[in-house]
Amino acid sequence: MRHAVVAAVIMLLGGLLLEPDRHRVASAAPSSSTEQVVHVTARKFEYTPNQITLKKGVPVVLELTSADRDHGFRLRAFGVRADIKPGETTRVRIVPAHTGTFEFECDVFCGTGHEEMAGQIVVVD
């Protein structure tokens, strides 16, 4: 019995250590058919769309692209931080656990007007 418990704990810890980062997904990884994909474009000094409505508990992949220069994406409430580079797609996977309105922002200085570069994720039931 003791060996079975030890083996179960080792498998559980091994699975946690090998689990991919839930917030950042490599762009080559295919998304699950149950995941919603939302395309977000960053450009001086805005995100399009700047308001995204998601359903609580539904996995989402945000595909972030830049139309002009390096930008950042920070969604503090979800512990998410990503770089957005021109010509590349950055994929960020989230699973909203709570309803509410959550702010995201650019955290890479992109010129005068940078402080206004923000948006919202609204999570509904």
N, C-alpha and C positions, 0 to 999 in steps of 0.2 A: 504494500500500500504506500509506504514512504517513497519508494522509487517512482511510483506512478505520479505522486504529487510533485516530486522534484522534476520529473520529466515534463509535466504540464507547465510548471513555472518557467522552466528553461524555454519551452516552445513559445509561451506567451511573451516572455521578454525578448526572445529572438525575433518574433513577429513585430513587436513594437520598434525594435532597433532597425529592422529592415523595411518598415513601412515607409513609403515615399512621403515626402513633404506634402501635406494636404493642401497647402496654400499655393504652391508653385508646381506646375506640371510642365515637363519638357514639351516643347512645341511639336516634337515628332510623335508624342503619345496620342493614340486615338482616344476620343472621348466615348464614354459609355452612351448607349442609346437612351438611357434614362436621364442623362445630364442635359440641362438647358445650356445653350451656348449664346452668349451675349457679346457682340462686337462693340468695342469702345475705341474711338479714335481720339488721340491727344494731339493738340496743336496749340500754338501760342494763342491765347491764354485760356483755353477751354477744353472740355471733354465733350464728345458727342457720342451717345446721349449723355446729358449731365444729370439725369434722373433715371434710375433703373428700378423697376418694381419686380420683386422676386417673391416666391412662395416659401413659407417656412418649411424647412425639412427637405426641400427639393435641391439636389446638387446642381451647381452652376459652374460653368467654366467661362471666365471673362477673358476674351481674346483682345489684348491691348496692342494697339499699333500707334505709331507716331507719323504724322503727316509732314513734319518739318525738322525736328531736332530731338535731342535727348530730353526725356521727361521722366518723372517718377510717378508712382501710384502708391498711396498709403491709405489703408482702410484700417484705422487703429482698432475699432471695435471688434474686428475679426483677426487682428494680429497679422495683417497682410502688408507686405512692402515689396515692390517690384520696380525694376528699371524698364523703361520703354524706349527702344532705340529705333530710329528710322530704318525701314527695310526689313524689320524683324517683327515677329509676333510673339508676345509674351503671354503665356497662358497661366491664369491663376484660377485655382479651383476652390470654391467655398461651398459650405452647406449651412445656410442660415438657420440658426437654432432658436432665435427669438424674433418676435415681431417688433417693429419700430422703424425709426428713420436714422440712418447711419451715414455720417459724412465721409467722403474720400477727398483726397487732395493731391496735388503735385508737390513732391518734396525735392525736386531738382530745380534749382533756380533757372528760370528761362527768360528773364528780362523783366522790364517794368510791366506790371500787370500780373506777374506770377502769383502774388498773394491772393488773387481772385480766382485762380484756377482750381475749381473744386466742383463737387457734385454730391449726390445723395443716392443711397440705396435704401429703398423702402421695402420692408419685409412684411408681408400680409399673411394671414391664415389661409 
